[in-house]
Amino acid sequence: MLAARIAAQYHRGMRLKLSFALGLCLSLTAETHAQAPAAADDMAYCGQLSALYRRYLGNTGEGRTFPDVAAATAMAECERGNTAAGIPVLEKKLRDARFTLPKRG
């Protein structure tokens, strides 16, 4: 009788833990899928900013003797997928040079 009661408690506890783990996995999966389009939009936007910077500001000519390390680092971050680090730097560099930024997203 005692063994049956212990077994029943064990199974109830395991079911509760399994239900919790399943719910957590499903919520994380849904969150990841919701973020995927935003991440793709950020990557595309970061690519556009990088292309603008490279085309118009990236050359070391015109009296500059060295490349802009902050911009180069920002473009590298974009290529790595770290758009949160790359986008603000490139936006500032382009705005400071009086460029109109491309539409986001």
Residue pairs with C-beta under 8 A, 6 or more apart in sequence:
39 81
39 83
41 104
41 105
42 83
42 84
42 87
43 78
43 81
43 83
45 83
45 87
45 102
45 104
45 105
46 78
46 83
46 86
46 87
46 90
47 78
48 102
49 78
49 86
49 87
49 90
49 91
49 94
49 101
49 102
50 74
50 75
50 78
50 79
50 86
50 90
52 94
52 99
52 102
53 71
53 75
53 90
53 93
53 94
54 75
56 97
56 99
57 68
57 71
57 93
57 94
57 97
58 67
58 68
58 71
60 66
60 67
68 93
70 89
70 93
71 89
71 90
71 93
73 89
74 85
74 86
74 87
74 89
74 90
74 93
75 86
75 90
76 86
77 83
77 85
77 86
78 86
78 87
78 90
91 101
94 101
95 101
